[in-house]
Amino acid sequence: MKVALVTGSSGLIGSESCKRFHAEGFRVAGLDNNMRARFFGEAASTLAKRRELEEGLGDYRHHDVDIRSQEEVEKVFAEHGSGIEVVVHAAAQPSHDWAAKDPHTDFGVNAVGTLNLLEAARKFCPEAAFIFTSTNKVYGDTPNRLPLVEREKRWEIEESHPYREGIDEVMSIDQTKHSVFGASKVAADVMVQEYGRYFGMPTVCFRGGCLTGPSHAGAELHGFLSYLMKCTVSGKKYRVFGYHGKQVRDNIHSADLVSAFWEFYRSPRPAAVYNIGGSRHSECSLLEAIELCEEISGRKLDHEYVEDNRIGDHIWWVSDVRAFQRDYPQWRYAYSLRDILEEIHGACLASPGE
């Protein structure tokens, strides 16, 4: 039986990938050791999602594996062997702030872990599509050099600028401040590309904007919309970091992202790179997101402004997804920004203690 191997399987993108590929007739092998709880505390634990997968997916096998261990990773690949048709690598240390506190762990998870997975795939299933959830942070703070205009509730790009519809894959990743997290993801991103070019493996880097959805275990250091709605519903104080709260993000529902994964699996190619996110379809400033959270929940958000922005943080990011749409014209968005926040709101009400 064909196998989908998914890392970070209990996280937002990993769990969505497990469900989609299982629904498509795959046996799913999930790798996740709940390091998110170590990164962000027990409130961010993914154990409940692991139990949901184990109970809800009839052909799901969980592996409590640390991807930093080459031996552990290769043992899993050897078990499933050439039956592996797709590898979805969604495991990561995802926070700027956390990475600066422990660069060794950050680089170990993001860069070394990715190398371990690539080498295991080359050894045991070189024809499998290798799908990597990269990040827009590989561009560092270069987007902050764009000619931005401050408006009442958001920063916006000049109307005549080539990036008006979003930032494409041509933007340089050099000579910029990435943050420690961004640097580790650059290392992984470039290595994924190299295994595609050098070894001819079908690899892709999806450089994501804000990946989100109701399964997101949002925390202050990671998970923008999820954490924002959680604070709005619970009454917990939210901190706005810099840029007058007008920083812009594009947001993509986990199911829409995994639909892009599925399209790539169906027609893979070596060393592909795509910016992926909500594009102009689903973008907002932080102030606009606060207003929408308050409107949907019927509650006011208790928040305070902190003048210092996070190091390497983007003032304005909107993904240009047209390269992916040209190569995979069957792919479509299913969720708007309001759809996303309404689902997250529902999840907050269903699990008020999380």
GUKEGU-252040 format. One record per atom (N, C-alpha, C): residue in one letter; x, y, z. Coordinates in steps of 0.02 Angstrom, whole numbers, plus 50000, padded with zeros to 5 digits. Each point is the difference from the previous one (the first is absolute). Layout:
N
aXYZ/...
This chain:
354
m500424994050000/m499585006050000/m500435006250000/k499805005349964/k500405006049997/k499985003650067/v500575003050018/v500105003150066/v500155007449992/a499695004150042/a500185007050008/a500345000850067/l500635002349999/l500375001150062/l499975007450016/v499765001750059/v499875006950018/v500375001750065/t500445004949998/t500335002350062/t499615005950029/g500075000850066/g499585005050033/g499274998149993/s499864993650003/s499344997349982/s499455002150048/s500175002250060/s499485002150047/s499915007650000/g500385003449959/g499945007349995/g499475002149950/l499975006449988/l499485002849956/l500034997249930/i500575000749967/i500064997949930/i500094992449996/g500364997250047/g500114992850000/g499354996150008/s499585002150047/s499384996350012/s499535000849941/e499985005949970/e499595001049940/e500244995749943/s500664999249994/s500294995749948/s499824992750012/c500044997950064/c499814993150016/c499294998549979/k499555004650016/k499294998949983/k499894999949925/r500325004549964/r499895000449928/r500274993749965/f500614998150015/f500294994349966/f499664993550021/h499784999550062/h499614994250021/h499354999649960/a499675005849991/a499385000149962/a500114998149927/e500615001049976/e500164998349931/e500244992849993/g499964996150054/g500154992949997/g500704998050021/f500355004450034/f500684998450023/f500004997150070/r500484995650013/r500184998550069/r500455005750023/v499895002650060/v500375005950023/v500474998150057/a500635001949993/a500504999350053/a500155007050026/g499825001350063/g500115006650029/g500595000150047/l500415005249994/l500585000950044/l499895006450039/d499984999550067/d499915005950042/d500174998250072/n500435003950031/n500184998750070/n499795005750046/n499515004049977/n499695005250041/n500505005250025/m500495001849959/m500465005250021/m499675006950004/r499425000749970/r499655006450006/r499865001850072/a499874995050042/a499895001350072/a500635002650032/r500584997649978/r500635002650026/r500115007149976/f499835001449938/f500115006749973/f499545005250033/f499364998450009/f499505005050019/f499604998450062/g500174994450035/g499644998350061/g499454995049988/e499734997350054/e499514994649996/e499365002149964/a499855006550001/a499405002349965/a500054998949925/a500624999349975/a500104998949928/a500124992649984/s499904995650048/s500114992949988/s499554997449944/t500284995449962/t499624997149943/t499774992850015/l500044997950062/l499824993150016/l499264998549986/a499575004950011/a499294998949986/a499884998749926/k500365003649958/k499944998949927/k500284993249981/r500534997950033/r500274993349986/r499474994750015/r499685000650059/r499484995150018/r499435000149950/e499835006049976/e499465000649951/e500184996249936/l500625000749978/l500214996449939/l500004992550011/e500264997850057/e500044992950014/e499314996950005/e499535003750027/e499324997350008/e499575000849937/g500145005349962/g499575001649944/g500224997449932/l500644998549992/l500254997649936/l500174992650007/g499654996049964/g500074992750009/g500674997249982/d500365003349955/d500654997349977/d500565004950016/y500015002550062/y500505004850021/y500484996850049/r500655000949989/r500514997250045/r500435005850025/h500005001050066/h500395005550029/h500694997750021/h500505004349986/h500694998850021/h500235005950042/d500154998750063/d500235005250046/d500755001049989/v500165003849948/v500695000449976/v500245007250000/d500635000950020/d500345006549995/d500375000249934/i499815004549955/i500305000149933/i500735002050001/r500255002450056/r500725001550005/r500424993750002/s499684994450014/s500364993650004/s499984996549932/q500564999649966/q500034996649935/q499804992750008/e500224996850054/e499854992950011/e499254998950007/e499665004250040/e499284999250010/e499615001149935/v500215005149963/v499665001649937/v500074994349950/e500614997549992/e500114994749951/e499654993550020/k499914998950064/k499644994050023/k499285000349976/v499685005850003/v499315000849977/v499964999149925/f500465003249963/f500004999349927/f500114992849979/a500444996550036/a500144993049983/a499384995750011/e499625001650052/e499394996150015/e499495000549943/h499935006049972/h499495001149949/h500284999449929/g500655000949993/g500364998549938/g499745003549938/s500034996349945/s499825002849935/s499255001249993/g499614997950050/g499295001550000/g499865007550010/i500505003650025/i499915007250011/i499975003649933/e499445003049985/e499915003749938/e500055007550009/v499915002450062/v500045007150012/v500255001150071/v500445004950008/v500245002350065/v499775007250009/v499615001250051/v499805006950017/v500385002050062/h500485004549992/h500425002050056/h499745006550030/a499614999450053/a499695005850032/a500275001250070/a500464995950024/a500295000950067/a500475006049999/a499985004050053/a500445005950002/a500005003050070/q500525003850014/q500005005050053/q499805006449964/p499415002950014/p499735005249957/p500055007350024/s500345001250056/s499985006650030/s500665003849995/h499965006449978/h500595004550002/h500295000450070/d499575001750047/d500225001550068/d500314993950034/w499684994249991/w500254993950032/w500684998149971/a500085000749935/a500624998149967/a500595003850028/a499915006450015/a500555004050026/a500224997750070/k499544996950036/k500164997650067/k500394993449998/d499914996049948/d500314993449996/d500154998449927/p500515003349971/p500154999049929/p500194992849982/h500324996350046/h500194993149984/h499394995649988/t499505000750044/t499404996049991/t499635002149938/d499945006549989/d499665002649941/d500324997349936/f500665000549995/f500344997749940/f499974992449994/g500034996650057/g499964992849999/g499344997549972/v499455003050024/v499344998049976/v499905002049927/n500125006549986/n499825002649934/n500474998049944/a500655000150013/a500494998649947/a500244992750001/v500264997850057/v500264993150004/v499434995049991/g499435001450031/g499434995549992/g499794999349928/t500005005549964/t499834999849929/t500504995949960/l500645000950014/l500524996049967/l499904992650014/n499864998250062/n499884993050016/n499434997049959/l499475003849992/l499424997649963/l500164999449925/l500345004949973/l500194999849930/l500444993949985/e500494998850043/e500464994549988/e499644993350008/a499554999650048/a499614993850007/a499554998949940/a499715005349974/a499584999449940/a500424997849940/r500605002849993/r500444998149945/r500204992750004/k500074997550061/k500234993250011/k499444994949991/f499395001750024/f499474995050002/f499435001249949/c499895006349979/c499435001449955/c500155006149957/p500524999749959/p500225005949962/p499485002749950/e499514995949982/e499495002349953/e499425003550035/a499994999850066/a499445003150037/a500035007649995/a499435003149993/a499965007350002/a500195002450070/f500475004650004/f500235002750065/f499755007150005/i499525001150045/i499675006550008/i500225003250065/f500325005849995/f500275003450058/f499625006550014/t499775000850061/t499685006250021/t500555004950021/s500225003949951/s500485005350014/s499635006150025/t500285005949992/t499715006050029/t500205006249961/n499585005150003/n500195006449969/n500585003450036/k500184997450060/k500555003050037/k500684998549967/v500014995749949/v500634999049964/v500205006549963/y499545004649990/y500165006449968/y500265005150050/g500034998050064/g500245004650051/g499585006350003/d500325005750015/d499625006250005/d500035004149935/t500204996849945/t500015003549935/t499315002949983/p499444996650014/p499365003149985/p499895006850032/n500365001350056/n499915006450035/n500325005849962/r500374998549947/r500295005349958/r499525002349945/l499434996749994/l499525001949949/l499715007050014/p499795003649949/p499715006650009/p499304999650029/l499965000050066/l499364999250034/l499715006750020/v499355000250002/v499635006050018/v499594998550062/e500045004350051/e499614999050061/e499305002849991/r499514995750009/r499305002149996/r499684999550070/e499365001350003/e499685000450065/e500074993650040/k499914994349968/k499994993650037/k500514995049974/r500425002049951/r500474995249973/r500565003549962/w500544996249993/w500525001749952/w499804997049932/e500145003649947/e499824997649934/e500555001849950/i500064996149947/i500515001249950/i499755004949948/e500475003549968/e499825004749948/e499604996549945/e499495003449975/e499554997149950/e500374997649937/s500525003749980/s500354998449937/s500554994950007/h500124997650061/h500574995550011/h499874993049971/p500524996749974/p499914993249972/p499744994950052/y500125001350064/y499774995550052/y499305001850025/r499645004149965/r499335002050022/r499564994050015/e500054994849959/e499594994050011/e500344994950045/g500605001650025/g500344995550045/g500734999149981/i500384997450046/i500724999049991/i500124993249968/d500415000049947/d500134993749964/d500654996850021/e500174994449968/e500574996050019/e500675002949976/v499985005449962/v500615003049974/v500355004350052/m499645002250051/m500315004150052/m500624996550029/s500545003650008/s500624997250026/s499934997850072/i500364994750018/i500034997850070/i500675001950032/d500415003849963/d500675001950024/d500015007150028/q500545001650038/q500135006750026/q499395002850037/t499774996150048/t499415001950038/t500024996950069/k499635002950047/k499964997250068/k499424995050001/h500164993750012/h499504994749996/h499684998550068/s500335001550053/s499894997150067/s500334993250001/v500144997550059/v500314993450006/v499554994649971/f499355000650013/f499514995449972/f500025000249924/g499995006049971/g500015000649928/g500624996849969/a500575000750034/a500624997249975/a499984992349999/s499714997050052/s499964992750001/s499534997549946/k499475003849987/k499534998049947/k500315001149931/v500425005149992/v500365000849936/v500434993949987/a500364997850051/a500444994149992/a499604994049977/a499424999050030/a499584994349982/a499725000949929/d499765006049985/d499705001649935/d500504998649944/v500605002550007/v500514999249948/v500204992649993/m500024996450056/m500174992949996/m499454996049964/v499385001750013/v499454996749965/v500065001249925/q500145006149981/q500115001549929/q500584996149972/e500544999450039/e500604996749975/e499884992549988/y499624996950044/y499854992949989/y499584999149936/g499615005149984/g499644999849936/g500465000949941/r500455004950004/r500445001449943/r500574994849994/y500324998450055/y500604995849998/y499824992649991/f499484997850036/f499814992949998/f499394998749957/g499695005349973/g499424999049957/g499374997850036/m499975001150065/m499414998050038/m499445005149991/p499374997850002/p499435004649993/p499885003750066/t500295005950008/t499965003850062/t499675006849987/v499675002650053/v499705006649995/v500065003650067/c500155006449997/c499985004450058/c499405004649993/f499524999350046/f499445004650003/f500175005450052/r500155006049977/r500195005450044/r499365003650024/g499774998050058/g499355002050024/g499975006850033/g499435003349994/g499855005950040/g499754997650068/c499445002650024/c499714997750063/c499574993949986/l500214994350025/l499634993849993/l499554999450061/t499374998749990/t499545000450056/t499404995349991/g499575000050050/g499414995749998/g499784998250070/p499434996750007/p499724998550066/p500414995050041/s500444996349967/s500414995150037/s500655003150026/h500105006549989/h500625003150020/h500035001050075/a500534997550031/a500115001150072/a500385006550008/g499675005649989/g500325006649999/g500305001950067/a500585003349997/a500345002550059/a500265007049983/e500205003850050/e500205006949987/e500585000449950/l500454995250004/l500595000249957/l499884996949932/h499424997049990/h499854997049934/h499274998449994/g499715001849944/g499304998449987/g499565006150004/f500125004849957/f499705006750001/f499244999950009/l499624997649952/l499275000450004/l499724995650055/s500294994050009/s499754995550051/s500085003150070/y500585002750014/y500125002950066/y499595006350010/l499935003949947/l499605006250004/l499284998450018/m499704995249966/m499314998250016/m499954996850070/k500504996150018/k500004996950066/k499995005350054/c500405005249992/c500025005550049/c499345003850001/t499715001149941/t499365003649996/t499454996350037/v499984993549990/v499474995950031/v500124999250076/s500634999050020/s500144998550070/s500085006150044/g500135005849969/g500125006050040/g500735001150018/k500434995649976/k500715000750014/k500285006049962/k500475003650031/k500285006049968/k500454998049942/y499925003549944/y500404998849940/y500495005849991/r500624998449982/r500505005249989/r500125001049925/v499975006249979/v500135001949931/v500725002549997/f500424996849958/f500705001749998/f500175004449939/g500065006550011/g500275004649950/g499565001549940/y500275004349957/y499705001949935/y499295002850007/h499845002650061/h499355003050014/h499424995149992/g500164993649999/g499494994949991/g499734999649930/k500355003249953/k499765000449931/k500364995049954/q500414995650029/q500354995049960/q499494995549966/v500154998249938/v499534996249958/v500264992949990/r499544995250005/r500164993049989/r499474996949954/d500224995349958/d499504996049964/d499934993350035/n499404997450001/n499844994250041/n499684994649958/i500254993950006/i499744994449961/i499774994550047/h499404997549989/h499734994550039/h500414993749987/s500104996150052/s500414993949994/s499734995449945/a499354999649992/a499714995649949/a500175002549930/d500015006649990/d500195002749934/d500734998649985/l500435000550051/l500714998549990/l500104992649983/v499664995750036/v500084992849987/v499714998149932/s499505003649977/s499764998949932/s500555001649949/a500415005050015/a500585001449957/a500504994250003/f500104997250060/f500444994250006/f499754994349955/w499344998950002/w499714994549962/w500115001049925/e499925006149977/e500115001449929/e500734998749981/f500475001950043/f500704998749985/f500134992549999/y499734996350048/y500094992750001/y499764996949935/r499455002349974/r499724997249939/r500445001349939/s500385005450001/s500425001849943/s500645003350025/p500444996050031/p500605002950031/p500545001949949/r500465004250022/r500565002049959/r500605001350047/p500614999849976/p500575000950044/p500135007450016/a500215001250062/a500245006650022/a499515005649990/a499364998850009/a499505005249993/a500005004550062/v499855006449989/v499945004950053/v499395004449987/y499565000650049/y499415004149992/y499865004050063/n499865006549991/n499705003950055/n499274998050004/i499774998850061/i499314997850009/i499715003350062/g499405002449994/g499685003450056/g499305002249979/g499725004650038/g499345002349985/g499965004849941/s500585002649979/s500045005049946/s499515005750013/r499795003449948/r499505005350009/r499314997150016/h499934993549993/h499374996750016/h499845000350074/s500524999650043/s499884999450072/s500575003350038/e500015006650000/e500535003650036/e499695005550043/c500375002150051/c499755005250045/c500575002750041/s499895005950028/s500475002650050/s499804997250068/l500445001050049/l499844997850068/l499395003850026/l499985006549989/l499425003950023/l499364997649968/e500034998449936/e499404997449965/e499804993250027/a500504995850017/a499854993450028/a499685000750068/i500235004750040/i499705001150066/i499275001949993/e499855004649954/e499315002149989/e499564994149979/l500264995749957/l499624994349976/l499894994950056/c500514998850041/c499934995450057/c499465002650048/e500025006550013/e499505002950045/e499294999549970/e499945001149936/e499354999649966/e499724992950003/i500434995149986/i499774993049998/i499834997550070/s500415001850049/s499924997450068/s499505004050042/g499895006349981/g499575004250041/g500345002350063/r500664999650003/r500395001950059/r500545005049980/k500205004250047/k500555004749989/k500664996750021/l500515001149959/l500664997350017/l500365004750047/d500264997350054/d500435003750046/d500714999649973/h500265005749975/h500674999849971/h500405006150018/e500654999249996/e500465005650012/e500525000349944/y500275005949990/y500485001149947/y500705000150028/v500454996149968/v500714999950017/v500385003049941/e500385005350013/e500315003849945/e500494995949959/d500384995750032/d500524996249964/d499704994349961/n500135000049934/n499784994449959/n500474994150009/r499784994249981/r500424994150004/r500555000349947/i500594997650017/i500575000349955/i499864995949936/g500105003249943/g499894996649936/g499284999649979/d499555003050039/d499284999449985/d499835004249938/h499524997749962/h499805003549940/h499485005450016/i500075005849967/i499495005250005/i499414998249955/w500164997449941/w499474998449951/w500204993749963/w499574995050004/w500124994049961/w499354997549969/v499994999849934/v499474996849962/v500334995549949/s499824993749998/s500314995249954/s499715000649930/d500444999949951/d499774999349931/d499994992649984/v499414997249993/v499934992749990/v499914998249927/r500095004949955/r499854998849930/r500464994849967/a500624999350023/a500444994949972/a499724993050013/f499764998950061/f499704993550015/f499364999049960/q499605005349995/q499374999449963/q500114998649926/r500545002749972/r500164998549930/r500194992749991/d500404997450047/d500224993049994/d499464995050020/y499555002150044/y499484995650026/y499325003649997/p499735000849941/p499395004149991/p499384997150032/q500014993750022/q499424997050033/q499925002550072/w500535003050028/w499985002050070/w499595006350009/r499575000150052/r499585005850015/r499975000950076/y499905006350022/y499855001350070/y499294997750016/a499924997250060/a499344998350024/a499785004550058/y500495003550032/y499865003850061/y500205007349992/s499545004550021/s500155007150005/s500275001550070/l500215006250011/l500245002050066/l499454999250052/r499395002249985/r499454999250047/r499854992650013/d500014996049949/d499904992850009/d500504997250050/i500635001949991/i500534997550044/i499875002050072/l499865006450012/l499915002450068/l499364997350032/e499484998949961/e499404997050028/e500134992850022/e500394996349962/e500184993250021/e500435000050063/i500495004750002/i500425000450059/i499585002050062/h499535004549990/h499565002050055/h499604994050025/g499744996149955/g499634994050019/g500444995250040/a500624999349979/a500464995550036/a500165002650069/c500065006650008/c500125003050065/c499414998850047/l499405000649975/l499414998850041/l499944992750020/a500204995549954/a499954992950013/a500524997650051/s500575003550002/s500544998050046/s500245006150038/p499595002850045/p500165006350033/p500624999650045/g500184994150022/g500574999550045/g500664999549966/e500004999249933/e500634999049964/e500315006649980/
